[in-house]
Amino acid sequence: MNKSNIMKAAHKLAKTFSGDYRACLSMALREVYKAIKSIVAKQQYEVAVAKVNAQFGGVVAETGFQINLTRNTYPVKEELKELGFKFNPKSRNWTFWNVDNSIDIKPIVFKLASLVA
């Protein structure tokens, strides 16, 4: 979205507010930027998940409880250990468990995506 579209959206939103137009436009711009920022963050996360899945055969659970990596992880095994992944020699995969959902997995996914060459 370019600046012109941002301003058009903000003007359209500001017209629905009552009071001083400059103040309304300022509030509308904040709302539009917040919406754009959340959309961009979501898109960046989806790209990172796709990179992890493509490189490592990873499965990132939508619930945020578990990440499994199965393919070609030997070159990054030390980084996986630092991130808290555990290796299961029986199934030959790396797993990250977030059972109580206390850890935000988004930074971990972004770190994994940065490990992709």
HELIX and SHEET records of a PDB file:
HELIX    1   1 LYS A    3  ALA A   14  1                                  12    
HELIX    2   2 TYR A   21  PHE A   56  1                                  36    
HELIX    3   3 TYR A   74  VAL A   76  5                                   3    
HELIX    4   4 LYS A   77  LEU A   83  1                                   7    
HELIX    5   5 LYS A  106  LEU A  115  1                                  10    
SHEET    1   A 4 VAL A  59  VAL A  60  0                                        
SHEET    2   A 4 GLN A  66  LEU A  69 -1                                        
SHEET    3   A 4 ASN A  93  TRP A  97 -1                                        
SHEET    4   A 4 LYS A  86  ASN A  88 -1                                        
END                                                                             
